[in-house]
């Protein structure tokens, strides 16, 4: 399936030499920056056409339908493209937690004067999401 | 100048084969995602040690002290590192506007049903920032 809707967005995106573009996921109502991952043309198209966020997993070399294993899906609220067309901002509605560690957000460490410190945030036991480690 | 403070953070970051890591800038109090750019080890160190955000300009192949030309500097409030250590989230205090177009944020276009649409946001005339086009 193709749609002119997705075609217009894709034509405005400058994919890198590897065919990928970085995509920042932000919770649409709270403003939390949840994670950053990568998309290719097909994952941008699928995300726009289904309303459910699909990335491209660089480690697996395969589409990564967020939450497919864990149930922690991201519903797309809005897809934004930056001035140079080489970065995306996805406004999403995140079910549960975004990070494979079970934390709400992937950015849970900060550079503190005494070393790396944890940033307090909601979390679940990753075993409850995957049974074992996963994404 | 080197500091153990910066060393600890840098040792937790997985820089890419090109020596760079993506850095998302978010306004610390409003939650606005302002821009995404790249940093190398030296720019992370300078940012942590001076408290003023310095990126690495891939197009110029040089340090990019944000606001050096435009005056639209970013003061670092907090530097966060993601679960895999391969993406940074900078909580900043942005003076004026973040985007070289004069818009407050770089993500000012959205994928709409009828094509790309502008997202309303604060802006200034870029000529007032640079005299001519710049960053």
HADDOCK unambig.tbl for C-alpha pairs under 7 A between the chains (distance, minus, plus):
assign (segid A and resid 5 and name CA) (segid B and resid 113 and name CA) 5.60 0.50 0.50
assign (segid A and resid 5 and name CA) (segid B and resid 114 and name CA) 6.94 0.50 0.50
assign (segid A and resid 5 and name CA) (segid B and resid 115 and name CA) 6.37 0.50 0.50
assign (segid A and resid 8 and name CA) (segid B and resid 115 and name CA) 5.90 0.50 0.50
assign (segid A and resid 9 and name CA) (segid B and resid 111 and name CA) 5.68 0.50 0.50
assign (segid A and resid 9 and name CA) (segid B and resid 116 and name CA) 6.75 0.50 0.50
assign (segid A and resid 31 and name CA) (segid B and resid 31 and name CA) 5.17 0.50 0.50
assign (segid A and resid 31 and name CA) (segid B and resid 32 and name CA) 6.97 0.50 0.50
assign (segid A and resid 32 and name CA) (segid B and resid 31 and name CA) 6.96 0.50 0.50
assign (segid A and resid 78 and name CA) (segid B and resid 110 and name CA) 6.96 0.50 0.50
assign (segid A and resid 79 and name CA) (segid B and resid 110 and name CA) 5.63 0.50 0.50
assign (segid A and resid 79 and name CA) (segid B and resid 111 and name CA) 5.67 0.50 0.50
assign (segid A and resid 80 and name CA) (segid B and resid 107 and name CA) 5.74 0.50 0.50
assign (segid A and resid 80 and name CA) (segid B and resid 108 and name CA) 6.96 0.50 0.50
assign (segid A and resid 80 and name CA) (segid B and resid 109 and name CA) 5.47 0.50 0.50
assign (segid A and resid 80 and name CA) (segid B and resid 110 and name CA) 4.23 0.50 0.50
assign (segid A and resid 80 and name CA) (segid B and resid 111 and name CA) 6.30 0.50 0.50
assign (segid A and resid 81 and name CA) (segid B and resid 107 and name CA) 5.40 0.50 0.50
assign (segid A and resid 81 and name CA) (segid B and resid 108 and name CA) 6.97 0.50 0.50
assign (segid A and resid 81 and name CA) (segid B and resid 109 and name CA) 5.37 0.50 0.50
assign (segid A and resid 81 and name CA) (segid B and resid 110 and name CA) 6.11 0.50 0.50
assign (segid A and resid 82 and name CA) (segid B and resid 106 and name CA) 4.91 0.50 0.50
assign (segid A and resid 82 and name CA) (segid B and resid 107 and name CA) 4.14 0.50 0.50
assign (segid A and resid 82 and name CA) (segid B and resid 108 and name CA) 6.41 0.50 0.50
assign (segid A and resid 82 and name CA) (segid B and resid 109 and name CA) 6.67 0.50 0.50
assign (segid A and resid 83 and name CA) (segid B and resid 106 and name CA) 5.25 0.50 0.50
assign (segid A and resid 83 and name CA) (segid B and resid 107 and name CA) 6.47 0.50 0.50
assign (segid A and resid 89 and name CA) (segid B and resid 107 and name CA) 6.87 0.50 0.50
assign (segid A and resid 106 and name CA) (segid B and resid 82 and name CA) 4.91 0.50 0.50
assign (segid A and resid 106 and name CA) (segid B and resid 83 and name CA) 5.26 0.50 0.50
assign (segid A and resid 107 and name CA) (segid B and resid 80 and name CA) 5.73 0.50 0.50
assign (segid A and resid 107 and name CA) (segid B and resid 81 and name CA) 5.41 0.50 0.50
assign (segid A and resid 107 and name CA) (segid B and resid 82 and name CA) 4.15 0.50 0.50
assign (segid A and resid 107 and name CA) (segid B and resid 83 and name CA) 6.48 0.50 0.50
assign (segid A and resid 107 and name CA) (segid B and resid 89 and name CA) 6.87 0.50 0.50
assign (segid A and resid 108 and name CA) (segid B and resid 80 and name CA) 6.95 0.50 0.50
assign (segid A and resid 108 and name CA) (segid B and resid 81 and name CA) 6.98 0.50 0.50
assign (segid A and resid 108 and name CA) (segid B and resid 82 and name CA) 6.42 0.50 0.50
assign (segid A and resid 109 and name CA) (segid B and resid 80 and name CA) 5.45 0.50 0.50
assign (segid A and resid 109 and name CA) (segid B and resid 81 and name CA) 5.36 0.50 0.50
assign (segid A and resid 109 and name CA) (segid B and resid 82 and name CA) 6.68 0.50 0.50
assign (segid A and resid 110 and name CA) (segid B and resid 78 and name CA) 6.97 0.50 0.50
assign (segid A and resid 110 and name CA) (segid B and resid 79 and name CA) 5.63 0.50 0.50
assign (segid A and resid 110 and name CA) (segid B and resid 80 and name CA) 4.24 0.50 0.50
assign (segid A and resid 110 and name CA) (segid B and resid 81 and name CA) 6.11 0.50 0.50
assign (segid A and resid 111 and name CA) (segid B and resid 9 and name CA) 5.68 0.50 0.50
assign (segid A and resid 111 and name CA) (segid B and resid 79 and name CA) 5.67 0.50 0.50
assign (segid A and resid 111 and name CA) (segid B and resid 80 and name CA) 6.30 0.50 0.50
assign (segid A and resid 113 and name CA) (segid B and resid 5 and name CA) 5.59 0.50 0.50
assign (segid A and resid 114 and name CA) (segid B and resid 5 and name CA) 6.93 0.50 0.50
assign (segid A and resid 115 and name CA) (segid B and resid 5 and name CA) 6.38 0.50 0.50
assign (segid A and resid 115 and name CA) (segid B and resid 8 and name CA) 5.92 0.50 0.50
assign (segid A and resid 116 and name CA) (segid B and resid 9 and name CA) 6.76 0.50 0.50
